Amino acid sequence: MRICDSKERNLLLNVFDINGFDDLYNIESLPGYEKMLFSVFDHWLDEKESKASIIIYDKKIFQSDSQKLQIYLDYEKAFLKFYTKLYSKYEIYSGFIDANNRTIFFRFENLEDLIHHIKAIIKEELYSALIIPNLHSVIFNLFDYTHCIYIREIEDSGLHINTLNKLVKDSGLNILP
């Protein structure tokens, strides 16, 4: 990972028309964004399905239950496939607010760092925003193996939506209604 310089930082802020990284966490309230949700599941789970299907990462359980481990690894594999495909075509950034309340963006410069980051997200050890400036998109992880993409509505946003839709489906994930 590489920390972005001020020029790159300003470019990212301008792509999304925001003032800082914390604005990304309020993106739903900003005008001009379309939302797309994707998951390993093909529908929204009810409470019963959720209890039966959601496997939280737990080494102790996995040591004694290879079936749960395999299900978890299948979920992880689908998300890693999506993010690997995304990384092969586009630059991916993330960021944080430092102790001095400054927005710090960083760029994933190798796939291994991104995979490590994604695995932490899937294990729910990390809540993160992943930024894809070329697609005017930001992706958040939610719960229950569901991720949310916000796409800025601009002239060619339909193309970006189609691109992301195809990547999601080609990775074995599902678009949720």
C-alpha positions, 0 to 999 in steps of 0.5 A: 500500500502507498499513501497518496500525495496531496495531488492524488488525494484531491483528485479522489475527493473531486471524483466523489465531490466530497470534502474528506474520507468521512463523507464517504461514510455518509454517501447514502445521504448525498445526492447523485449516487446509485446503490447496488448490493451484492452477496454470496446469497441470491436473496435477502435472508430472513432470520431463520436463514441467516442463523442457518447460513451465516458462518462467522470466522472462528478458528476453533469451530473450523478445527472441529467442523470441516463442513463449516470451514468449507462453506466459509472458504467458498464465500471468501473465494467468491469475494476474492475472485470479485476483488481480484478481477476488479484489481486487475482492471482498476486502481483501488484505494481506501483511506482513514482519518488520522489522529489529527483528523486529516483524511489519508488515502492509500492505494493498493499497489499489490494484490497481496495487500488487497487480498489481506484487506479483503480477508479482514473485511470478510472476517468482519475484523475490518469495516472499510470503504474501497474506492474505485475512482475510474468507476466513480464507485465506492464499496462498503462491506455490510453484514451477512456477506453482503457488500454495497456499491455506490456509483456516482451518477454521471454521464457514463454511470450506466456503463460503470453499473454494467461493468460492476454488474458483470464483475459481480456475476462473473465472480459467482456473487449475486445482485440483490434487489 
